[in-house]
Amino acid sequence: MSASFEQVLDRAFGHPRGVLGRVGGWVMAAGNAATERHVVDVARLTEAETVLVVGPGPGVGVLAAAERAGRVIGVDPSAEMLELCAERCEGVGNVELHLGSAAETGLDDASADVVISVNNVQLWPDRVAGLAELRRVLRPGGKLVLSAHEKWLPVSRHELAAEVTEAGFTDLQTWVWDPPGPLAARAAQLRAIRAD
């Protein structure tokens, strides 16, 4: 793969920015929609919960979470993705969006009941720091639900599960899920609970 093609992919999907980032966001909204909704189902959200969505991209998962949870906070390092997410969630009163990342959410300690992340753990520059931050912002007993395209994970889902356990999560389950549709790729998923 040429360096220029890799740069185009990064601008569209890896670290979305500019016109390519917006186009990538539209593609992500279509290709990831089933997985986003599936992860929200897996999280079993309730109206009493505050949900942090890490890397919400164009906001399909944020909107799905907002239909069930009391408060939804989306944190993304891409201003373009936050703009697309804001457009999708316009008029939804329980959604907040902020620039940030898995390693720097800007949230207070133990301020979220659930953390959801779809198709971005493979982009975290430091998974150890990201998982430590997500543990910090989750209340004891809070849920972490991660999903990523299996083929793009830099480690196997079992290695990722071991990292999650090492970060202080328990009751971990991991599986693969094949979303419907021609644009969707097999997802490696996991669910875990923040240890006390």
C-alpha positions as CSV (number, residue, x, y, z in Angstrom):
1,M,0.0,0.0,0.0
2,S,1.5,3.4,-1.0
3,A,2.1,6.1,1.5
4,S,-0.3,8.5,-0.2
5,F,-3.1,5.9,-0.2
6,E,-2.5,5.3,3.5
7,Q,-2.7,9.0,4.1
8,V,-6.1,9.2,2.3
9,L,-7.4,6.3,4.4
10,D,-6.2,8.0,7.6
11,R,-7.8,11.3,6.7
12,A,-11.1,9.5,5.9
13,F,-11.3,6.8,8.6
14,G,-8.3,6.7,11.0
15,H,-8.2,10.3,12.1
16,P,-11.0,11.9,10.1
17,R,-10.5,15.5,9.0
18,G,-11.5,17.8,6.2
19,V,-13.7,16.7,3.3
20,L,-12.3,13.2,3.3
21,G,-13.2,12.9,7.0
22,R,-16.8,13.9,6.3
23,V,-17.0,11.4,3.5
24,G,-15.5,8.8,5.7
25,G,-18.1,9.6,8.4
26,W,-20.9,9.0,6.0
27,V,-19.4,5.7,5.0
28,M,-18.9,4.8,8.7
29,A,-22.5,5.7,9.5
30,A,-23.7,3.2,6.9
31,G,-21.2,0.5,7.5
32,N,-21.1,0.5,11.3
33,A,-24.8,1.2,12.1
34,A,-25.8,-2.4,12.8
35,T,-22.7,-2.9,15.1
36,E,-23.4,0.4,16.9
37,R,-27.0,-0.6,17.6
38,H,-25.9,-4.2,18.6
39,V,-23.4,-2.8,21.1
40,V,-26.1,-0.6,22.6
41,D,-28.2,-3.7,23.0
42,V,-25.4,-5.6,24.6
43,A,-24.8,-2.8,27.1
44,R,-28.5,-3.1,28.3
45,L,-28.8,0.6,29.0
46,T,-31.3,2.0,31.4
47,E,-32.8,5.5,31.9
48,A,-30.9,6.0,35.1
49,E,-27.5,5.5,33.5
50,T,-24.8,7.9,32.2
51,V,-23.1,6.5,29.1
52,L,-19.7,7.5,27.7
53,V,-19.3,6.8,24.0
54,V,-15.6,6.9,23.1
55,G,-15.0,7.7,19.4
56,P,-18.6,8.1,18.4
57,G,-17.8,9.1,14.9
58,P,-20.9,10.2,13.0
59,G,-23.1,9.5,16.0
60,V,-25.2,6.4,15.2
61,G,-24.3,4.8,18.5
62,V,-24.8,8.0,20.5
63,L,-28.3,8.4,19.1
64,A,-29.1,4.8,19.8
65,A,-27.8,5.1,23.4
66,A,-29.7,8.4,23.9
67,E,-33.0,6.5,23.2
68,R,-32.4,4.4,26.3
69,A,-30.0,6.1,28.7
70,G,-30.5,9.2,30.8
71,R,-27.4,11.0,29.7
72,V,-24.9,10.3,26.9
73,I,-21.5,11.9,26.5
74,G,-19.6,11.5,23.3
75,V,-15.9,12.1,23.2
76,D,-14.0,12.1,19.9
77,P,-10.6,13.6,18.9
78,S,-12.0,14.6,15.5
79,A,-13.9,17.9,15.3
80,E,-15.4,16.7,11.9
81,M,-16.8,13.6,13.6
82,L,-18.2,15.6,16.5
83,E,-19.9,18.0,13.9
84,L,-21.5,15.0,12.1
85,C,-22.5,13.5,15.5
86,A,-24.1,16.9,16.5
87,E,-26.0,17.1,13.2
88,R,-27.4,13.5,13.7
89,C,-28.3,14.2,17.4
90,E,-29.7,17.7,16.8
91,G,-32.6,18.3,19.2
92,V,-31.8,15.4,21.5
93,G,-31.6,16.9,24.9
94,N,-29.6,14.2,26.8
95,V,-26.5,14.2,24.5
96,E,-23.2,16.1,25.2
97,L,-20.3,16.1,22.9
98,H,-16.6,17.0,23.7
99,L,-13.2,16.8,22.0
100,G,-11.2,14.1,23.8
101,S,-9.9,10.6,23.5
102,A,-10.0,7.3,25.3
103,A,-6.9,8.3,27.3
104,E,-8.2,11.9,28.0
105,T,-11.9,11.9,28.3
106,G,-12.2,15.0,30.5
107,L,-14.8,13.3,32.7
108,D,-14.7,13.2,36.5
109,D,-13.8,10.0,38.5
110,A,-16.6,7.4,38.6
111,S,-18.9,9.6,36.6
112,A,-20.1,7.1,34.0
113,D,-22.2,3.9,34.4
114,V,-21.3,2.5,31.0
115,V,-18.5,3.0,28.5
116,I,-19.1,2.0,24.8
117,S,-16.5,2.0,22.1
118,V,-17.1,0.8,18.5
119,N,-14.3,0.5,15.9
120,N,-11.8,2.8,17.4
121,V,-9.8,0.8,20.0
122,Q,-7.4,-0.1,17.2
123,L,-6.6,3.7,16.8
124,W,-5.7,4.4,20.4
125,P,-2.1,5.3,20.5
126,D,-1.8,3.8,24.0
127,R,-4.3,1.1,24.9
128,V,-3.0,0.8,28.4
129,A,-3.6,4.5,29.1
130,G,-7.0,4.4,27.4
131,L,-8.2,1.4,29.4
132,A,-6.8,3.0,32.6
133,E,-8.8,6.2,31.8
134,L,-12.0,4.3,31.1
135,R,-11.7,2.4,34.4
136,R,-11.1,5.7,36.2
137,V,-14.3,7.3,34.8
138,L,-16.5,4.2,35.4
139,R,-18.2,3.8,38.7
140,P,-17.4,0.6,40.5
141,G,-19.5,-2.1,38.9
142,G,-19.8,0.0,35.7
143,K,-19.8,-1.8,32.3
144,L,-17.3,-1.5,29.5
145,V,-18.4,-2.7,26.0
146,L,-15.9,-2.7,23.2
147,S,-16.3,-3.7,19.6
148,A,-13.8,-3.5,16.7
149,H,-13.3,-4.8,13.2
150,E,-11.5,-8.1,14.0
151,K,-9.1,-7.8,11.0
152,W,-8.0,-4.3,12.1
153,L,-7.2,-5.1,15.7
154,P,-3.4,-4.9,16.3
155,V,-3.7,-7.8,18.8
156,S,-6.1,-10.8,18.9
157,R,-9.4,-10.3,20.8
158,H,-8.0,-12.7,23.5
159,E,-4.9,-10.5,23.9
160,L,-7.2,-7.4,24.1
161,A,-9.3,-9.2,26.7
162,A,-6.1,-9.9,28.8
163,E,-5.3,-6.2,28.6
164,V,-8.8,-5.3,29.8
165,T,-8.4,-7.7,32.7
166,E,-5.0,-6.3,33.6
167,A,-6.5,-2.8,33.6
168,G,-8.8,-3.8,36.5
169,F,-11.9,-5.2,34.9
170,T,-13.6,-8.5,35.8
171,D,-16.5,-10.7,34.6
172,L,-15.1,-10.4,31.1
173,Q,-16.8,-12.0,28.1
174,T,-15.5,-12.0,24.5
175,W,-17.0,-13.2,21.2
176,V,-17.2,-12.4,17.5
177,W,-20.3,-11.0,15.8
178,D,-21.0,-10.9,12.1
179,P,-23.1,-7.8,11.3
180,P,-25.5,-7.8,8.4
181,G,-24.8,-5.9,5.2
182,P,-22.2,-5.7,2.5
183,L,-20.1,-3.0,4.2
184,A,-19.9,-4.6,7.6
185,A,-16.9,-6.6,8.8
186,R,-16.7,-9.3,11.5
187,A,-16.5,-7.7,14.9
188,A,-14.5,-8.8,17.9
189,Q,-16.4,-7.7,20.9
190,L,-16.1,-7.8,24.7
191,R,-18.0,-6.8,27.8
192,A,-16.5,-6.4,31.2
193,I,-17.2,-4.8,34.6
194,R,-15.0,-2.4,36.5
195,A,-13.7,-4.1,39.6
196,D,-14.3,-2.3,43.0
